Amino acid sequence: MQRPSMFASASVAALLCALATPAFAQDAAADAASADEAESAGDIIVTATRRASPLSDVPIAVSAVTAASLQNSGASDIRQLNQLAPSLLVSSTGSEANGTARIRGIGTVGDNPGLESSVAVFVDGVYRSRTGTGLTELGEIERIEVLRGPQGTLFGRNASAGLLNIVSKAPSFTFGGSGEVTYGNYEYWRASGRVTGPLSETIAASIDGVFSRRDGFLKVVNASNQQIDETNNRNRYFLRGQLLFEPSSDLSIRLIGDYTNRDESCCGAVYIDAGEETGTNPGNYTQSASNRIVNVLTALGTRFPNGATPYTQDPYARNVSITPGRNYVSDLEDWGISGEINYDFGGAKLTSITAYRNYKSSDYGDYDYATADLLYRDPNTYRQFKTFTQELRLQGSAFGEMLDWLVGGYYANEDLTLRDNIRFGADYGRFAACRLMAGASNTSNLSAAQLSLCAAPIDGNPLTPDVGNLIAGTQAALNAALTPAVGAVQAAAISGGLGAGLTALSGIPSGAGDVDTRYFQKSENWALFTHNIFHLAQGLDLTIGVRYTNESKRFSASLNNNNATCAALQATSLPTLASTPALGSAAALAGGILTLGCLGNSSTSINALSLKDSFSDGEFSGTGVLSYKVNRDLLLYASYSRGYKAGGYNLDRFELGNRGVSPAISPITYFSPRTNADASSLAFGSETVDAFELGLKVNRREWGVNAALFLQQFSNFQLNTFNGTSFVVQNINGCKSAKAANGTCSDTKPGLISRGVEIEAYVVPARNFRWTAGVTYTRAKFADQLVGNAAGTQPLDPALFLLEGNDNSNAPRWVTTASVAWTPEFGGSGYSGLFYIDGRMTSDYNTGSDLYPEKEQDGYIVANARVGLRGPNQAWAIEFWGQNIFNSSYTQVAFNSPLQSSGPNNQSTSQLGRFGTMSNQLFSAYLAEPRTYGITVRGKF
């Protein structure tokens, strides 16, 4: 696979000679020529501070991306911003509906809709409550601003790590239109168009739309290794209509309505590590010849010809094997309306933005990512957000323009509904029983030949080679091991109870599980904020911003489950056996039977169980900036910001009742019936950050450079990880002193610190030539001692034991970006060319939020290129393009393959490290896109 190491290519490293950031043109109505001139001069106008200011005069770290830069790079959603903003990383996982954005190594990860992103997304001033809403077609874009660090005194919604501000093209009072058609490999088709013009002297309108389809990047193959289908395809369209009213020079009203539809197959995953290792740390792994979990899965029907299996294939062959009839489905509808009113009173300007959005995504299919039919989400699974927002801002100047002031208010009301129905497949019972009998120690309790019997039907006759025979053999072994310690009678009772439990577990029927499980979260947010710039002296400014945010959330759930096996298991002696550590492996086996039989923590009371909980939280945040404009070319600044993100609820019932289990204590509560008293255990606290920054900006016509040193200290960092069975959401804090034996501490400090340097610049040696690049060094590191809450009373979850002292996931230390754009004119004919290339070089990083070493991603390079011919006044153009032209192979996110380990609950007790010397967990990953190429024809009038 192609994974070039950092700085491996001298030709790419040479691009670091010039360091820069893409930028956008000054005016939406400017033509292409004037836009190029403005960009070349570095005279870039941004509105990141809610005031139209040159980029070089704004004392914050912000990257601005022009529509032309997005077009050249082939970007159609915010994921491709990675090529243009070195401090940004956007990725998607099991559902593009819940993508993740990180700035300076910080973001909110995973497919858990209960978490809002640390990086907020705004489109035309309207807050989008989940980052995934930007992972779709954006239509005609005027610019995108990437604000780094905490935000809260300028935009309605606060954000703890950064903000993406996307601004679409407004209607024009000049009639015109544009359109383009693209064709590429993987049968990629994309068509887009826009028409705008006046309806009267005071009203202008526009409508734009995009249609896009593409074959899948992953091939679904059968047991004969023949392609039978595909997944991770694209089939979507987008429409947006706008009206602009300007009845006078003092008043403007902009109305926007948009609709997005996606009907796609998403998202398949491949196996990246199916080995079984022994050792005492990742430095002395010994790879075993086989993996007992792979043996069980192979016995259940995933064997390929010539001995090949899905677990031994090259993941970048992009073949996946899933259970027939369990295809991945992703249906999405996202629509909204908004109205922005601007009125100039003369001494002050009022801005009002009112919006309503309705977002519904249904994502279901094979949940185990293999042909063994273990788990699946049924078609009645969906998530829906209904959001109303209102923002008011009043701004002006005072004291002879010595003060530029801004005051604002914000209100948001959101209803979140999640219907999450996870069901057992036809192979689950046999797999679960055989997985437990395979053992979690260095050596398996069963041979590979014996494990192959797990595929045979159960008939209860110990004389026939089937699972019943294996259960009887396991009982005999346990009886012999227990007799010296507890006596023959008690040993027989214990082994008999365990045998009965294994028999019941192996017989769980297909389709058992959730039948109508629903989660509801109602949130209400209001805030008051002010942002003021005091002009103390010529060129010397002091900025003071303060925000108060109040957030209240109400959680409720209706859990409905038809898994009768779970209730039967909990009525036996198994809970008592599981809570008796002196029984050793017998206790672990009892706990494993209960955990797998109930799929986490179902119980006799899980059916028709109703949960309710709520909280209210208030927090001050703000910023202070001292800046000095030394001369027209040089700006220096120093800033402090306090950021805040509200808490919420983990919408995953598998963690219901988990209130912080010390690694030394057996999770007894997992095996007890659940009640409404456990609802509060799903809550997590608010996230705060103290951020410090020193920066300079140099802006000249021929060249410019922006640099920033930053330090960001996160307390109560909201971390989400999938441990193979459930989504664990925990606040991360550090300990000032050593932890106690139970994993707690009495005095806490920030648990995650991000520090580093960013340098961005441009070089414009000629009018039609622009060379840009950027470099970011980030060290986003966890404290050496961690706990799970700010009070220090909750231990770190066992699945997260590798976090302490290590870098955060998806936080490469080094990232460089570079681009070269040359648009030569051909004589006086009006024709021009386009020669463009950009690249992003990333150092090694771990893609899993639990930081297991199997999820490490080597450094890689991604490059895009475009070459074309443009007609006079760019009335038409034809362009040939390629993305990821070197076909670099890398993963977006790696994760624990669901349930595919022999540990009792798939957590770190089955991992190499703290709890033993064996790891047989399988690992899967969502791959990044391969090389694509094609042709685009566009025109305008």
Sequence and secondary structure as in RCSB ss.txt:
>XXXX:A:sequence
MQRPSMFASASVAALLCALATPAFAQDAAADAASADEAESAGDIIVTATRRASPLSDVPIAVSAVTAASLQNSGA
SDIRQLNQLAPSLLVSSTGSEANGTARIRGIGTVGDNPGLESSVAVFVDGVYRSRTGTGLTELGEIERIEVLRGP
QGTLFGRNASAGLLNIVSKAPSFTFGGSGEVTYGNYEYWRASGRVTGPLSETIAASIDGVFSRRDGFLKVVNASN
QQIDETNNRNRYFLRGQLLFEPSSDLSIRLIGDYTNRDESCCGAVYIDAGEETGTNPGNYTQSASNRIVNVLTAL
GTRFPNGATPYTQDPYARNVSITPGRNYVSDLEDWGISGEINYDFGGAKLTSITAYRNYKSSDYGDYDYATADLL
YRDPNTYRQFKTFTQELRLQGSAFGEMLDWLVGGYYANEDLTLRDNIRFGADYGRFAACRLMAGASNTSNLSAAQ
LSLCAAPIDGNPLTPDVGNLIAGTQAALNAALTPAVGAVQAAAISGGLGAGLTALSGIPSGAGDVDTRYFQKSEN
WALFTHNIFHLAQGLDLTIGVRYTNESKRFSASLNNNNATCAALQATSLPTLASTPALGSAAALAGGILTLGCLG
NSSTSINALSLKDSFSDGEFSGTGVLSYKVNRDLLLYASYSRGYKAGGYNLDRFELGNRGVSPAISPITYFSPRT
NADASSLAFGSETVDAFELGLKVNRREWGVNAALFLQQFSNFQLNTFNGTSFVVQNINGCKSAKAANGTCSDTKP
GLISRGVEIEAYVVPARNFRWTAGVTYTRAKFADQLVGNAAGTQPLDPALFLLEGNDNSNAPRWVTTASVAWTPE
FGGSGYSGLFYIDGRMTSDYNTGSDLYPEKEQDGYIVANARVGLRGPNQAWAIEFWGQNIFNSSYTQVAFNSPLQ
SSGPNNQSTSQLGRFGTMSNQLFSAYLAEPRTYGITVRGKF
>XXXX:A:secstr
     TT  HHHHGGGGS       S TT  HHHHHHHHHHT  EE TTSS EEGGG  S EEEEEHHHHHHHT 
SSGGGGGGT TTEEEE  S GGG EEEETTEE  SS TT   SEEEEETTEEESSGGGGSS   SEEEEEEEES 
B SSSSS BSSEEEEEEE    SS EEEEEEEEETTTEEEEEEEEEEESSSSEEEEEEEEEEEE  SEEEE TTS
 EEEEES EEEEEEEEEEEEEEETTEEEEEEEEEEEEEE     EEEE   EESSSGGG EE S  HHHHHHIII
II  GGG  TTTS GGG EE   TT   EEEEEEEEEEEEEEEE SSEEEEEEEEEEEEEEEEEEESSSSSS  E
EE TT EEEEEEEEEEEEEEEEETTTTEEEEEEEEEEEEEEEEE  EEE TTHHHHHHHHHHT SSSS SS HHH
HGGGGS   S TTSSSHHHHHHHHHHHHHHHHHHHH HHHHHHHHHHHHHHHHHHHT  TT BBSS EEEEEEEE
EEEEEEEEEEEETTEEEEEEEEEEEEEEEEEEEE B  HHHHHHHTSSHHHHHT GGGTHHHHHHHHHHHHHHTT
T  TT TTEEEEEEEEEEEEEEEEEEEEEEETTEEEEEEEEEEEE  EE   GGGTT S   TTS  GGGGS   
GGGGGGGEE  EEEEEEEEEEEEE SSEEEEEEEEEEEEESEEEEEE SSSEEEEEEEEESS   TTS  SSEEE
SEEEEEEEEEEEEEEETTEEEEEEEEEEEEEE SSEESSTTS SB  GGGTT TTSB TT  SEEEEEEEEE  B
 TTSS EEEEEEEEEEE  EE STT  GGGEE  EEEEEEEEEEE GGGSEEEEEEEESTT    EEEEEE TT 
SSSSSSSGGGSSBTTBSEE   EEEEE    EEEEEEEEE 
